[in-house]
Amino acid sequence: MVGIMDDTCIRYPLGTRIKIGDNCGTVHYVGEVLGYQGTWLGIEWDDPKRGKHNGTIDGKHYFYTQHPTAGSFIRPGKVGPFESLEEAARDRYLGYSENALDQQLLREAQESLQASFFEVVGMDKLARKQSKFEQLTDVSVDNCAVNSAGYLKEFTMLTTLNLSHTLIWNWEIVADICRQIPSLRNLNLSCNRLVVPSDLEISNLAPAFDNLRFINLRECGFKNWSDVMQTALLWPYIESLSLQGNPISELSVVDTTKIFKNLKELDLHRTKLFDFDQVCKLSNIKTLEFLNLMENGIEVIKLPECESDAKLLDIFSGLEHLNIFHNPIWNEIDAFNELDKLPKLRQLNKTPHLKSDFNEMFVNAVAMISNLQVLNKAQISPEERRGAEYDIWKKYAPEWLQASLKPETLKEFYKKHRTYSLLLKKYGSPAEFIPRTNIKVSNLIKIRVLHSETGDVWEKKFPRMITVQTLLGLIIKRFHMDSDTAPQLCYIDHKHPELVVPMDNLSKTLDFYSLQENDTVLVKWQNSM
């Protein structure tokens, strides 16, 4: 509702973003307020603490707010001046001096170099390059009062534009910018509030976004997935989209004939997708290669059923990299077993369960996700894979033997342990590792300790429950080694000599590593082969 029509209504259309001090808000009303003289702006503030009410004064309702204290009225004169992107860029990048180098660009360069202090020979040359629009490839005007495009034809080489924390509020402004800069590929619109475009606006504006490949919409206030899909009609060929920090709790199936036709990367970090069933509604996006689900409160991962020796061909068929860092997944073994159903999953990011540690999680993930190659950015070596698979092969041997008595229980076992049939093909039957109930198992096992450099061999019986740390101390004493340069231990299975398992957790016991009678403990150093 607009109470009166004057220049204020033209200057502040409903939906306009304004900023006073550090507080941003959206104009929802322009006009008179009963009992108060003059023209007022009804504002819904991003921070509800800045407001006073919900748009109602003295019993009369003027506008709606999502939070009961997010609204207030202000005089138009209190609103600071707006500027165009052209003006903001000229202020930031022209008028070169020793101190003119854009601090935001410095921060971004510092982060990309992972340096604590950004110091580059040729800084003077970089600053001069910034001062010429036609040479700029990256521009950042974050935290500027930008709400229009201006004249941008000089940006002939610009590929990356940061418009985060500005006052851009509709897609017509964004389209004007993109239309004038056809070289633009990466656009950051984080922390803005943009009006959802109508069907008519989409048909008129969509061609302006044909060249865009990456859009960052972090913390843009999206609450409904339907608004995201409506907005995505503007850029159907986008390859990377970030929606981090938008409180979206429910999704719906995407029509990939209309949107996300080429989407490869989707960032849903810190949304409100607690239910993995909601995530599965995105599984028909066949081009999707990377999905970020960090910090979403996901407790259970469950995918559609399929045969234990098969993969899901129509569910996330192109997904290669999944990030589930900092989600309270309560049963990671079940989660890994489910993730093995994904046909192309190669990389996984995950924090260990509170009741486990990284080594335990590593073994379970590597052995239970058959195609996994990278865990938490670390490449999985063939030796690490063999060690993890061998541990799981032994760990579930009693359960497999019991289940194999009946076809129906064996099928259920393979359903819970999808990769176990592959481990049987690799390492054979684990029956010999299963203690017989009528035979007392000795607490001592005889092992060979082999010094890799001298070839010396020490054969001795050790308690099964001795820790690797204690064993290492005995070995150092037996071979008269320098305790300051402690060696590394690994063991070689006498039945499978090609299997070398690192004993890298000093607090674990020999029983934990499943050492058997006549196995060999190899003593070596990092630079030894």
C-alpha positions in Angstrom: 0.0 0.0 0.0 1.2 3.5 -0.8 -0.4 6.4 1.0 0.5 9.2 -1.3 2.3 9.7 -4.6 5.3 12.1 -4.7 9.0 12.0 -5.5 9.5 9.7 -2.5 7.5 7.0 -4.1 9.5 7.2 -7.3 12.8 7.3 -5.4 11.9 4.4 -3.1 9.8 1.8 -4.9 8.5 -1.0 -2.7 11.2 -3.5 -2.3 14.0 -1.0 -2.4 17.0 -1.8 -0.2 18.3 1.0 2.2 21.1 1.2 4.6 21.5 3.4 7.8 24.8 2.9 9.6 25.5 -0.8 9.6 21.8 -1.8 9.3 20.1 -2.8 6.0 16.4 -3.0 5.4 13.7 -3.3 2.8 11.1 -0.6 2.0 7.6 -2.0 2.3 5.6 1.2 2.7 5.8 4.8 1.4 3.3 7.3 2.6 1.6 9.0 5.5 1.2 7.6 9.0 -1.9 8.5 10.9 -1.2 11.1 13.6 2.2 12.0 12.2 3.0 14.7 9.6 4.8 14.1 6.3 5.9 11.1 4.3 7.4 8.0 6.0 9.2 4.9 4.8 8.0 1.6 6.4 11.1 -0.6 6.7 11.6 -4.2 7.5 15.1 -4.5 8.9 17.3 -7.6 8.3 18.2 -7.5 12.0 14.9 -7.6 14.0 16.6 -5.9 16.9 16.8 -2.7 14.8 13.0 -2.6 14.5 10.2 -1.8 16.9 7.0 -3.4 15.6 5.5 -5.6 12.9 4.2 -2.7 10.7 1.3 -1.8 12.9 1.1 1.5 14.7 -1.8 2.5 17.0 -3.9 -0.4 15.8 -3.5 0.5 12.1 -1.7 -1.9 9.9 0.6 -0.5 7.2 2.9 -3.4 6.1 3.9 -7.0 7.1 7.2 -8.2 8.6 8.4 -11.8 9.0 9.5 -11.0 12.6 7.3 -9.2 15.1 9.9 -6.6 15.9 11.6 -6.1 12.5 9.6 -3.1 11.4 9.9 0.6 11.9 9.2 3.9 10.2 11.9 6.4 9.2 12.0 9.7 7.4 13.3 9.6 3.8 15.9 12.2 4.7 17.7 9.7 7.0 18.5 7.4 4.1 22.0 7.8 2.8 22.8 8.4 -0.9 22.8 5.6 -3.5 25.4 5.0 -6.2 25.7 3.1 -9.4 28.2 0.2 -9.9 30.0 2.5 -12.3 30.4 5.2 -9.6 31.4 2.7 -6.9 34.0 1.1 -9.2 35.5 4.5 -10.1 35.7 5.5 -6.4 37.5 2.2 -5.6 39.7 1.7 -8.6 40.5 5.1 -10.2 42.6 7.9 -8.8 45.7 5.7 -8.3 48.0 6.3 -5.4 50.3 4.2 -3.2 47.3 3.5 -0.9 44.7 3.1 -3.6 45.0 -0.7 -4.0 41.6 -2.2 -3.2 41.7 -3.8 0.2 39.0 -6.3 -0.7 41.1 -7.5 -3.6 44.1 -7.8 -1.3 42.1 -10.0 1.1 40.8 -12.2 -1.8 44.3 -12.6 -3.2 45.7 -13.3 0.3 43.1 -16.1 0.8 43.8 -17.6 -2.6 47.5 -17.7 -1.8 46.9 -18.9 1.7 49.3 -16.3 3.0 49.3 -14.7 6.4 50.6 -11.5 4.8 50.1 -10.5 1.2 53.3 -9.1 -0.2 54.0 -9.2 -3.9 56.8 -7.7 -6.0 55.0 -5.6 -8.6 52.3 -4.2 -6.4 52.7 -0.9 -8.1 52.0 -2.6 -11.5 48.9 -4.3 -10.0 47.5 -1.0 -8.7 48.0 0.7 -12.0 46.2 -2.2 -13.7 43.3 -1.7 -11.3 43.0 1.9 -12.4 42.1 1.1 -16.0 38.6 -0.3 -16.4 39.4 -2.0 -19.7 42.1 -4.1 -18.1 40.2 -5.2 -15.0 39.2 -8.9 -14.8 38.0 -8.9 -11.1 36.1 -6.1 -9.4 34.7 -6.0 -5.9 32.4 -3.3 -4.6 31.1 -5.1 -1.5 29.5 -3.0 1.2 28.9 -0.1 -1.2 25.5 1.5 -1.5 25.1 0.3 -5.1 21.6 0.0 -6.4 22.0 0.6 -10.2 24.3 -0.3 -13.0 25.5 3.0 -14.6 27.6 2.9 -17.7 29.8 -0.3 -17.8 30.8 -0.7 -21.4 34.5 0.0 -20.5 34.6 -3.3 -18.5 35.6 -5.3 -21.6 37.7 -8.0 -19.8 35.7 -8.3 -16.5 35.0 -11.9 -15.6 34.4 -11.8 -11.8 32.2 -9.3 -10.0 31.6 -9.1 -6.2 28.3 -7.2 -5.4 27.9 -8.7 -1.9 26.4 -6.5 0.9 25.2 -3.9 -1.6 21.7 -2.4 -2.1 20.8 -4.3 -5.3 17.2 -5.4 -4.9 15.8 -6.7 -8.2 16.9 -8.8 -11.1 16.3 -6.0 -13.6 19.3 -4.2 -12.1 21.4 -7.4 -12.3 20.4 -8.0 -15.9 21.4 -4.5 -16.8 24.9 -5.1 -15.4 25.2 -8.5 -17.1 23.9 -7.1 -20.4 26.6 -4.5 -20.4 29.4 -6.9 -19.4 29.1 -9.9 -21.7 32.5 -11.2 -20.5 31.1 -11.7 -17.0 31.2 -15.3 -15.8 31.3 -15.2 -11.9 28.8 -13.1 -10.0 28.6 -12.8 -6.2 25.3 -11.4 -4.9 25.7 -12.6 -1.3 23.8 -10.9 1.5 21.4 -9.0 -0.7 17.6 -9.3 -0.8 16.3 -9.7 -4.3 12.6 -9.7 -5.3 11.5 -13.0 -6.9 11.1 -12.3 -10.6 7.7 -12.7 -12.3 7.2 -14.9 -15.4 7.1 -11.8 -17.6 10.3 -10.4 -16.1 12.0 -13.8 -16.6 11.1 -13.9 -20.3 12.5 -10.3 -20.8 15.6 -10.6 -18.6 16.8 -14.2 -19.1 18.9 -13.6 -22.2 21.2 -11.2 -20.2 22.4 -14.1 -18.1 23.4 -16.5 -20.9 27.1 -16.1 -20.3 27.1 -16.5 -16.5 28.5 -19.7 -15.1 28.7 -19.1 -11.3 26.2 -17.3 -9.0 26.7 -16.9 -5.3 23.4 -16.2 -3.4 24.7 -16.8 0.1 22.5 -15.5 2.8 20.0 -13.9 0.5 17.0 -14.7 2.6 15.5 -17.5 0.5 13.2 -19.6 2.7 11.1 -21.4 0.0 12.7 -23.7 -2.6 9.9 -22.6 -5.0 11.4 -19.1 -5.0 14.8 -20.5 -5.8 13.4 -22.5 -8.7 11.5 -19.5 -10.0 14.6 -17.3 -9.8 16.7 -20.0 -11.5 14.6 -19.7 -14.6 16.7 -16.6 -15.3 19.9 -18.5 -15.6 19.1 -22.1 -16.7 22.6 -22.9 -17.9 24.4 -22.0 -14.7 27.2 -24.4 -13.7 27.8 -23.5 -10.1 25.3 -22.1 -7.5 25.8 -21.3 -3.9 22.8 -21.0 -1.5 24.8 -21.2 1.7 23.1 -19.8 4.7 19.6 -19.6 3.3 17.0 -21.2 5.7 15.6 -23.7 3.3 14.2 -26.8 5.0 12.2 -28.5 2.2 13.0 -29.1 -1.5 11.1 -30.4 -4.5 12.0 -32.2 -7.6 13.7 -30.0 -10.2 12.5 -29.9 -13.8 15.9 -30.0 -15.5 14.4 -29.2 -18.9 13.8 -25.7 -17.5 16.5 -25.1 -14.9 19.9 -26.4 -13.8 20.5 -27.9 -17.2 24.3 -27.7 -16.8 24.6 -27.5 -13.0 27.8 -29.1 -11.7 28.2 -27.6 -8.3 25.6 -26.9 -5.6 26.4 -25.4 -2.2 23.8 -26.0 0.4 26.1 -25.3 3.4 24.3 -24.3 6.6 20.7 -24.4 5.3 18.1 -26.2 7.3 18.0 -29.5 5.4 17.8 -31.9 8.4 16.1 -34.6 6.4 18.2 -36.4 3.7 15.0 -37.5 2.0 14.7 -33.8 1.0 18.2 -33.9 -0.5 17.3 -36.9 -2.6 14.7 -34.7 -4.4 17.8 -33.2 -6.2 19.0 -36.7 -7.4 17.6 -36.3 -10.9 20.1 -33.5 -11.7 22.4 -35.7 -13.8 25.0 -33.1 -14.4 25.6 -32.5 -10.6 29.2 -33.4 -9.7 29.7 -31.7 -6.3 27.2 -31.3 -3.5 28.0 -29.4 -0.3 25.8 -30.3 2.7 28.0 -29.0 5.5 26.4 -28.1 8.9 22.8 -29.1 8.1 22.0 -31.3 11.2 21.6 -34.4 9.0 21.5 -37.5 11.3 20.7 -40.3 8.9 21.6 -40.9 5.2 19.2 -43.2 3.4 19.0 -43.8 -0.3 16.6 -45.9 -2.3 17.0 -49.7 -2.2 19.0 -51.6 -4.8 20.8 -55.0 -5.1 23.9 -55.3 -3.0 26.1 -55.9 -6.1 24.6 -53.0 -8.0 24.6 -49.2 -8.0 21.8 -46.7 -8.3 21.9 -45.5 -11.9 19.2 -42.9 -11.7 20.0 -41.3 -8.3 22.8 -38.7 -8.3 24.2 -40.5 -11.3 27.0 -37.9 -11.9 27.9 -37.1 -8.2 31.6 -37.4 -7.6 32.2 -35.3 -4.5 30.0 -35.0 -1.4 30.7 -32.8 1.6 28.9 -33.8 4.8 31.2 -32.2 7.2 29.8 -31.3 10.7 26.6 -33.2 10.4 25.6 -35.3 13.5 25.3 -38.6 11.6 24.8 -41.1 14.4 25.7 -44.3 12.5 28.5 -43.7 10.1 28.8 -47.4 9.1 25.2 -47.4 7.8 25.9 -44.0 6.1 28.9 -45.3 4.3 27.0 -48.4 3.2 24.3 -46.2 1.7 26.8 -44.0 0.0 28.3 -47.0 -1.7 25.1 -47.1 -3.8 26.2 -43.9 -5.7 27.9 -45.0 -8.9 30.5 -42.2 -9.3 31.3 -41.1 -5.7 35.0 -40.6 -5.5 35.5 -37.9 -2.9 34.0 -37.5 0.6 34.4 -34.9 3.3 33.2 -36.0 6.8 34.0 -35.4 10.4 34.3 -38.5 12.6 31.4 -39.5 14.9 31.9 -38.3 18.5 32.3 -42.0 19.7 35.0 -42.8 17.0 38.2 -41.2 15.7 39.6 -40.4 12.3 41.4 -43.7 11.9 38.3 -45.7 12.6 36.2 -43.6 10.3 38.9 -43.9 7.6 38.9 -47.7 7.7 35.1 -47.9 7.5 34.8 -45.3 4.7 37.5 -46.7 2.5 36.4 -50.3 2.9 32.7 -49.7 2.6 32.6 -47.2 -0.3 34.1 -49.2 -3.1 35.0 -46.3 -5.5 36.3 -43.8 -2.9 39.6 -42.2 -3.8 39.8 -39.1 -1.6 38.7 -38.7 2.0 38.9 -35.2 3.6 41.2 -34.0 0.7 43.7 -36.9 1.3 44.3 -39.3 -1.6 43.8 -42.9 -0.5 46.8 -45.1 -1.4 46.6 -48.7 -2.5 48.3 -49.8 0.7 45.7 -47.8 2.8 42.9 -49.4 0.9 44.2 -52.9 1.3 44.7 -52.3 5.1 41.2 -50.9 5.5 39.6 -53.7 3.5 41.5 -56.4 5.4 40.4 -55.0 8.7 36.7 -55.0 7.7 37.1 -58.4 6.1 38.2 -59.7 9.5 35.9 -57.6 11.6 32.7 -58.9 10.0 33.8 -62.5 9.5 31.8 -64.0 12.4 28.7 -62.2 11.3 29.2 -63.3 7.7 29.8 -67.0 8.8 26.6 -67.0 10.9 24.6 -65.4 8.1 25.9 -67.8 5.4 23.9 -70.7 7.1 20.7 -69.5 5.4 20.3 -67.8 2.0 17.8 -65.2 3.4 20.1 -64.1 6.3 23.1 -64.0 3.9 21.2 -61.7 1.6 20.3 -59.4 4.5 24.0 -59.4 5.5 25.1 -58.3 2.1 22.4 -55.6 2.2 24.0 -54.2 5.4 27.6 -54.7 4.1 27.5 -54.1 0.4 31.2 -54.4 -0.3 31.8 -57.6 1.7 31.2 -59.8 -1.3 34.0 -57.9 -3.1 36.3 -58.5 -0.2 35.6 -62.2 -0.3 36.7 -62.3 -3.9 39.9 -60.4 -3.0 40.9 -62.2 0.2 39.0 -65.4 0.2 37.0 -66.9 3.1 37.8 -65.4 6.5 36.7 -68.6 8.3 40.1 -69.4 9.7 40.2 -66.1 11.6 37.0 -66.9 13.5 37.8 -68.5 16.9 36.1 -71.8 17.5 34.1 -71.8 20.7 35.5 -75.2 21.9 39.1 -74.1 21.5 40.7 -71.7 24.1 42.5 -68.9 22.3 45.9 -68.1 23.7 46.6 -64.6 25.0 50.0 -64.8 23.4 50.9 -64.8 19.7 54.2 -65.5 18.1 55.3 -62.9 15.7 58.5 -62.1 13.7 60.0 -58.6 14.0 62.1 -57.8 10.9 64.6 -54.9 10.9 64.3 -53.5 7.3 67.8 -52.1 7.2 69.9 -54.8 8.8 67.7 -57.8 8.0 67.9 -58.9 11.7 64.9 -61.0 12.8 63.5 -61.3 16.3 60.9 -64.0 17.0 59.0 -63.7 20.2 55.6 -64.3 21.8 53.7 -61.1 22.7 50.4 -60.5 24.5 47.6 -59.8 22.1 46.6 -56.8 24.2 50.0 -55.1 24.1 49.9 -51.6 22.6 51.9 -50.6 19.6 53.6 -48.0 21.8 54.8 -50.7 24.2 55.9 -52.9 21.3 57.8 -50.1 19.7 59.7 -49.5 23.0 60.7 -53.2 23.2 61.8 -53.1 19.6 64.0 -50.0 20.1 65.6 -51.7 23.1 66.1 -55.1 21.4 67.8 -53.6 18.3 69.6 -50.9 20.3 68.1 -48.0 18.3 68.2 -44.3 18.9 64.9 -43.4 20.7 65.0 -39.9 19.3 64.4 -41.2 15.8 61.6 -43.8 16.4 60.9 -46.0 13.4 57.5 -46.8 11.9 55.8 -50.2 12.3 53.6 -52.2 9.9 52.7 -55.8 9.7 52.7 -58.4 6.9 50.1 -61.1 6.9 51.8 -64.4 6.5 48.9 -65.8 4.5 48.7 -62.7 2.2 52.3 -61.3 2.0 51.3 -58.7 -0.5 49.2 -57.0 2.3 51.2 -54.5 4.3 49.2 -52.7 7.0 50.6 -49.6 8.8 50.4 -49.7 12.6 50.2 -45.9 12.9 48.0 -45.6 16.0 50.3 -46.1 18.9 47.5 -46.5 21.4 45.9 -49.5 19.7 46.7 -53.1 20.5 48.0 -56.0 18.4 44.5 -57.5 18.7 43.0 -54.3 17.2 45.2 -54.7 14.1 44.2 -58.5 13.9 47.8 -59.8 14.1 47.9 -63.6 13.9 50.4 -66.3 14.7 53.6 -66.0 12.5 52.7 -62.6 11.1 55.7 -60.3 10.6 56.1 -56.8 12.1 58.3 -54.7 9.7 60.5 -52.0 11.3 61.3 -49.2 8.9 62.0 -45.5 8.5 60.2 -43.0 6.4 63.0 -42.8 3.8 63.4 -46.6 3.6 61.8 -48.6 0.9 
